[in-house]
Amino acid sequence: MTPPRRIVIAGGGTAGWMTANLLAHRWPLMSIELLEAPEIPTIGVGEGSTPSLKRFFEVLGIAEAEWMPRCHATYKANIRFVGWSPDAPADAYSHPFTTQLDLHTIDAFFANCRNRRGGYDVPTDPGTFLLNGALADAGKAPLAPPSFPFKIDYGYHFDAALLGMFLRERAVARGVVHRPAKIVSAVRHENGDIAAVCTERGDVVPGDLFVDCTGFAGLLLQGALGVGFRSFADNLFNDAAVVIPTMPTEPAAPPVETRATALSSGWAWSIPLQSRVGNGYVYARGYLSDDAAEVELRGHLGLLDSDVAARHLRFRTGQVAQHWHRNVLAVGLAQGFIEPLEATALHLVLNTVEKFMRQYEEGGFTPAKAGAFNDTIRAMFERVRDYIVAHYKLNTRTDTAYWIDNRAHDCLSLPLRRILDLWYRHGDLAAEFAADPDLTYFSAESWHCLLAGYGTFPPPRADQRDDVDFHRANGVEAFLHGCSMNFPSHADALARHTATASAGA
Ligand SMILES: Cc1cc2nc3c(=O)[nH]c(=O)nc-3n(C[C@H](O)[C@H](O)[C@H](O)COP(=O)(O)OP(=O)(O)OC[C@H]3O[C@@H](n4cnc5c(N)ncnc54)[C@H](O)[C@@H]3O)c2cc1C
């Protein structure tokens, strides 16, 4: 199937420019035009990624030394969750990105979790079983030397505005036309497809395919085509954020992890960049006013006496009923949003665009292809939502109505119920997920991190045994320590990129 000849992308946030680069890379002969309204700012947050951003740059052939210094980026090996479950064995736990090397330690982690579910008091802290957890603890970058025989996955932290500029430059260099213009309406063909978008200045921009990247405005898919929105508010209560950047306080290199700290009515992120720390409090307005949230975040950051400005944002969680309808594809916030706890938004952008290109190449705008595509993307959003919902459902905090209500509600999808039931009945999550891949979008490793990190275990039994701790029996600590000797410090890894970038400038 020939790709669409004229592609119009509406919106120049991270989603718009990622889409422009991916389309221009895969369909280099097509005409691609991106329109963005200069007076409507991008959301300006979204500074942590999953390993899919690494894949995005690999697909485009862009080296880390090219983009990381420009975007003040740092490495991200882990998310550290602090204070989510007072009943857990420790106040914080890690959710490291899994790597190929974890094959050597994962059995010990799963076995200890199984034994702990059986009442044996063995270590189950995820960060002590998985390489990226060990690297994060040691302040090392997850950059394996070329001779290292395992593939190491990781994510990044970056300045969203600088990343947008970098991606715009790259897309324009590949021939994407950038038109700063506000879209005010759409012209429809008789069959209902969009024929063109009209700008405030009176230009009419025709296209065969329109990609709606207009953020929460959802101008084309929801606005012009009237596609509905399915809210996730029943079990994801958060709908606002307050953001306050700070200067790095630590003299050494930035941490190799995002920190997610539970507060009274939500949680605060700390995202360490090279130039600053991104901080924000994601909360539910049903439980906390905007002013109170700002005060609480200032207190958390030690900024009660500071007049550094705060920015307030509102959002809604959920997804569109169809991500691809007629000749319009929605990408980014225009297609939906699940709150940023696991930083999955750009991951969903990449997967949506890649999946669309594959489906389109197979069958163009045929209803069968669009249907299959929509089913896949809808399920992806729902299963990511399930994993996030579990963080709230399983919390053991009793300090505010917010946490109690999050634990008390019964709005759980069937797949999520099945996973929790499996865990409580001592089932084998890895085997069940392999038998039914539709059950979850996250790996068995991730589910073990979450469930073990929350201390979702029965009380220890009276008859303990000393032969059921596979962390000790398998020498996991010494193994990970030895492996981590191969990795550079975060400071060295970042300095190396900066030196390469300066040499090439
Ligand atoms: C509090 C919060 C924290 C987040 N944290 C993370 C994170 O850690 N990791 C992550 O992956 N994601 C995160 N996200 C999500 C992430 O910010 C977005 O997915 C990402 O920035 C992409 O946004 P976007 O491009 O879809 O929309 P936007 O950035 O809002 O861009 C919309 C674009 O559309 C344009 N536009 C709007 N209307 C018109 C019009 N009429 N005509 C022309 N152009 C128009 C605007 O000018 C702008 O260029 C977070 C989101 C929130 C709310």
The ligand as a MOL file (V3000), in Angstrom:
LIG
                    3D

  0  0  0     0  0            999 V3000
M  V30 BEGIN CTAB
M  V30 COUNTS 53 58 0 0 0
M  V30 BEGIN ATOM
M  V30 1 C 1.6560 16.5940 34.9180 0
M  V30 2 C 2.1500 15.8240 33.7500 0
M  V30 3 C 3.3600 15.1260 33.8370 0
M  V30 4 C 3.8140 14.3770 32.7640 0
M  V30 5 N 4.9700 13.6310 32.8760 0
M  V30 6 C 5.3350 12.8100 31.8690 0
M  V30 7 C 6.5130 12.0140 31.9420 0
M  V30 8 O 7.2660 12.0390 32.9150 0
M  V30 9 N 6.8250 11.2140 30.8910 0
M  V30 10 C 6.0570 11.1700 29.7640 0
M  V30 11 O 6.3560 10.3970 28.8310 0
M  V30 12 N 4.9720 11.9540 29.6460 0
M  V30 13 C 4.5930 12.7620 30.6490 0
M  V30 14 N 3.4960 13.5520 30.5070 0
M  V30 15 C 2.8050 13.5700 29.2250 0
M  V30 16 C 3.6160 14.4240 28.2430 0
M  V30 17 O 3.7620 15.7330 28.7680 0
M  V30 18 C 2.9310 14.5050 26.8860 0
M  V30 19 O 2.5320 13.2300 26.4890 0
M  V30 20 C 3.9010 15.0230 25.8550 0
M  V30 21 O 4.4490 16.2500 26.2470 0
M  V30 22 C 3.2130 15.2100 24.5230 0
M  V30 23 O 2.2760 16.2500 24.5870 0
M  V30 24 P 1.5300 16.6390 23.2400 0
M  V30 25 O 2.5490 16.9120 22.2090 0
M  V30 26 O 0.5220 15.5840 22.9580 0
M  V30 27 O 0.7200 17.9490 23.6280 0
M  V30 28 P 1.2270 19.4590 23.8940 0
M  V30 29 O 2.5950 19.5150 24.4390 0
M  V30 30 O 0.1400 20.0910 24.6890 0
M  V30 31 O 1.2750 20.1090 22.4440 0
M  V30 32 C 0.0940 20.5010 21.7730 0
M  V30 33 C 0.4700 21.2490 20.5220 0
M  V30 34 O -0.7190 21.5000 19.7860 0
M  V30 35 C -0.6970 22.8270 19.3480 0
M  V30 36 N -2.0710 23.2680 19.1350 0
M  V30 37 C -3.1030 23.2520 20.0100 0
M  V30 38 N -4.1980 23.7980 19.4410 0
M  V30 39 C -3.8330 24.1580 18.1750 0
M  V30 40 C -4.5010 24.8000 17.1010 0
M  V30 41 N -5.7740 25.2150 17.2060 0
M  V30 42 N -3.8190 25.0140 15.9520 0
M  V30 43 C -2.5250 24.6150 15.8130 0
M  V30 44 N -1.8400 24.0250 16.8020 0
M  V30 45 C -2.4870 23.8030 17.9820 0
M  V30 46 C 0.0420 23.6220 20.4140 0
M  V30 47 O 0.5640 24.8190 19.8930 0
M  V30 48 C 1.1450 22.5980 20.7570 0
M  V30 49 O 2.2180 22.7610 19.8440 0
M  V30 50 C 3.0480 14.3490 31.5630 0
M  V30 51 C 1.8730 15.0820 31.4640 0
M  V30 52 C 1.4140 15.8000 32.5390 0
M  V30 53 C 0.1230 16.5680 32.4030 0
M  V30 END ATOM
M  V30 BEGIN BOND
M  V30 1 1 1 2
M  V30 2 1 2 3
M  V30 3 2 2 52
M  V30 4 2 3 4
M  V30 5 1 4 5
M  V30 6 1 4 50
M  V30 7 2 5 6
M  V30 8 1 6 7
M  V30 9 1 6 13
M  V30 10 2 7 8
M  V30 11 1 7 9
M  V30 12 1 9 10
M  V30 13 2 10 11
M  V30 14 1 10 12
M  V30 15 2 12 13
M  V30 16 1 13 14
M  V30 17 1 14 15
M  V30 18 1 14 50
M  V30 19 1 15 16
M  V30 20 1 16 17
M  V30 21 1 16 18
M  V30 22 1 18 19
M  V30 23 1 18 20
M  V30 24 1 20 21
M  V30 25 1 20 22
M  V30 26 1 22 23
M  V30 27 1 23 24
M  V30 28 2 24 25
M  V30 29 1 24 26
M  V30 30 1 24 27
M  V30 31 1 27 28
M  V30 32 2 28 29
M  V30 33 1 28 30
M  V30 34 1 28 31
M  V30 35 1 31 32
M  V30 36 1 32 33
M  V30 37 1 33 34
M  V30 38 1 33 48
M  V30 39 1 34 35
M  V30 40 1 35 36
M  V30 41 1 35 46
M  V30 42 1 36 37
M  V30 43 1 36 45
M  V30 44 2 37 38
M  V30 45 1 38 39
M  V30 46 1 39 40
M  V30 47 2 39 45
M  V30 48 1 40 41
M  V30 49 2 40 42
M  V30 50 1 42 43
M  V30 51 2 43 44
M  V30 52 1 44 45
M  V30 53 1 46 47
M  V30 54 1 46 48
M  V30 55 1 48 49
M  V30 56 2 50 51
M  V30 57 1 51 52
M  V30 58 1 52 53
M  V30 END BOND
M  V30 END CTAB
M  END
